[in-house]
């Protein structure tokens, strides 16, 4: 699963905002809030689909390779996937902008939704990547000890996984920085 892939679309959100020196109207805030809500919902849907694929792949894999360590690693990865999906559902979504808000309260609400997304992206290493580490360590150890896989292929899997995790972390930090720049522009414009 990759939290960063859906967040690249958030870049266009801040790029499409009005430039400094002009105050956004209530309708513009509503449009931008709706766009944020839509993009985050699409990102989360992609994450949920990826989670189903991860669970299916590791669920099948743990029965195809009879190594007890690989099975334990697969169970831990499935558990980490469930935890990440729960956290994404609980904290990674946006709330719709209430229709009865005036300009300033709508702006404050929209800003809080952006801050929530930014904070989630900044801490992706902790709530998204870290839960997979125990399962991956056990899985790699089991794979290294499995004669049909061996240490070389297990090391390749480990290195590839580490590269993907680092890349995901970097991309999410960049997306968070873009959101922060947009938040700063909102503050400057209003």
Residue, then its C-alpha position, 0 to 999 in steps of 0.5 A: x500500500x502506498x499512502x503517497x500515491x493519492x496525496x500527489x493529487x493534493x498538490x493541484x489543490x494548493x496550486x489552484x488556489x488564489x494568489x496573495x492579495x485577494x480574499x477568497x469568497x465563500x463559494x470558492x472556499x466551498x469549492x476548494x473544500x469539496x475538491x479536498x474532500x473528493x481527493x481524499x476520499x479517492x485516495x482513501x478508496x485506493x488505499x482500501x483496495x490496496x489493503x484488500x490486495x495485501x490481505x489477499x496476497x499475504x493470506x494466500x502466500x502464508x498457505x503456499x509456503x509452509x514455513x511457520x515464520x513466513x506464516x507468522x510474518x504474513x499474519x503480522x502484515x495482515x494485522x498491520x494492514x487492518x490497523x492502518x486501514x482503521x487509522x486511515x478511516x478514523x483520521x485520514x478522511x475529511x469532514x464535509x464543510x457544513x452548509x450553514x457556515x459564514x466566510x470566516x468559520x468556513x475558512x477556519x473549518x477548511x483550514x483545520x481539514x487541511x491541517x489534519x491531512x498535513x499532520x497525517x502525511x507528516x506522521x505517516x512513518x509512525x502510523x502507516x509504515x512502522x506497523x509493518x516492520x515487525x511482520x516484514x522482519x519476521x517474514x524476511x527471516x522466514x524467507x531467508x531460512x526457507x530453502x525455496x527462497x533463500x537469503x539472497x532473495x529474502x535480502x532483495x525483498x527486504x531492500x526493495x521494501x525498505x526502498x518503497x517505505x523510504x520513498x513513501x515517507x519522502x513523498x508524504x513529507x513533500x505532500x505535507x510541505x505543499x499543504x503547509x504552503x497552501x495553509x500559509x497562503x490561506x493565512x496570508x490571503x485572509 
